[in-house]
Amino acid sequence: MATVAFHTLGCKVNSYESEAMLEIFKKRGYDNIDFESPADVYVINTCTVTNTGDSKSRQMIRKAHRTNPDAVICVVGCYSQVASEEITEIEGVSVVLGTQHRASIVDFVEEYKMTHKQIVKIENVMKVSRFEDLSIHAFENKTRAFLKIQDGCNNFCTYCIIPYARGGVRSRPKEDVLRQAQELVDRGFVEIVLTGIHTAGYGVDLDNYSFYDLLVDLTTKIKGLKRLRISSIEMSQVSDEIIELIGRSPIIVDHLHIPIQSGTDSILRRMARHYNTAEFEKKYFELKEALPGISITTDVIVGFPGETEEDFVDTYNWIKKLHFNQLHVFPYSRRKGTPADRMPNQIPGDVKKDRVRRLLQLSDELKTEFALSEMNKELEVLIEEEKDGYMVGHASNYLKVFVADHSLKEGHIYKVKVTDHRGYDLIGVVSSEEA
């Protein structure tokens, strides 16, 4: 049997797309093996959000070629979309696809096997208007299912290359979303994570059907769905009707990931983020007041061109004031072709590194404080793995919970009483049967 090995870099959307491509390979008779092993076909699903993503993508291509110089090496994804010429020059590359045509990947592999001529298939994503159907019916070694509902982004933040790699927003037809959601639940998944490049932008290209409408349909029409999680949402998309729906639906979890990127208005303007700190803060506290138990996490970019120490301290203090529950912190990475790459006053690497360190330390403090606030509460925990003598999973608010009870089953939700903590990880005992 022919073998295929995948290496996926980057975001949850890439992970979803790799799973979908793997399913296509399996249907065509390929056996999935570890990337470290000699395989007949290697697929490197690339990322280009940062220079590190580009560099790691190139490293993995070379590693695959060293492991088996006779293998068919397919390079797909965002980096190959924006830099296909760089990739075609790397020794051993057989097939180059961007962020389209992945549904035909096995056809291209078979064509290469016959002709031994490099295949490059890159579309102008700015002209693509249809969602590429990559469905998944099962996930390898996962207890929660990701469901990609849209692709592309219309925002064009000045630091971001992704709209150039993915194109504008294309929403998946609602019938396809609902059909696949039901299939995933029928296969035993109790939690679905809605994901996309600009997830809550879903519906902007559809007639009379919005992201809110999709949430209503998923929470009312999918039989057996216990949990629905939104991977990320902009504050401008957190409408009053979505807040009200989260409040009354037992299925949508009490956790939202809402990026800020900076806590300084001058930086937000240069990032083209289309909001200021006062607008964000007003909506943030309205959300907290309406949903007192909600956990809110965020993304922050440090070291954007022109960010002074004073700007950074303002961001630091604003985050502390809003009291996010966790931060995902990224040093600004120059991307050729974006407006921010051409801006003056680029920040030195050591300064960015120090600012990342300080914010990560704050993140640990905020997350630990949040964990302590959950002591003695009863949380619903999805058990995901066995680790260090515990059954481990995430509560609906996304805190990690450890339970020393090996009768618990992976992929099932239990009510757990929190009794202790280790830093920001919680320890508890099952207080009642499966939720």
SULMOQUI-V482673 format. One line per field, one symbol per residue. phi: phi as a letter, one per 20 degrees, with the letter a starting at -180 (. if undefined). psi: psi as a letter, one per 20 degrees, with the letter a starting at -180 (. if undefined). A space follows every 50 residues. Layout:
BEGIN
phi->???
psi->???
END
This chain:
BEGIN
phi->.fdccdcddneffffgffgffgfffffenedecfffefdfcdddeeccfc ffggffffgffffffffbfefedddcoffffebfffffefgnfdcccedc mffdgfffffffgedldgdcccefffdeddfffcecdbdflcdddecfdb cnbdelgfedefgfednffcefggffffffgfgfffeofdcddfcrfbgf fgnfddelbdgggfgfffeddefnfecccdfabfffeefgffgffffdef effebcdcfdmbdcfffgfffmembdfffffgfgffffffcgefecdbdc ddmfgnfeffgffffgffffffmgeadddcfgcfcgndgffefflfefgf fgfffggfffffggfffffffffegmeddedefdadblncecadffemfe cdcebeefdfnddcecefdabcmdedcbcfebfgf
psi->pqqqpqppqbrhgggghggghghggghjjqpprqhiqorhppooorqjhr hgggghggghghgghhgniiqpoppragghgilhhghhippipgpoqckr jhijhhghghghhhhkppponpqniijpiqpponqpiqpplqiqppopir qrqjhlqiipihhhhiarppqpphhgghghghggghjipippopqrhmgj ipihjqpkorggggggghihiopiphpppphqpqhiinrhhgghghhipi hprlppoophhqkphhghghilikrrhggggghghgghghmhjqpprrqp pqkqpiorhggghggghgghghlqiqpoppqpppopiqhhhjqrlqpqhh ggghhgghhhghgggghgggghiipjrpqppophrppkjqpqaprhjjqp pppmojiqpqjqpqppppirqocjpqprqphrrp.
END
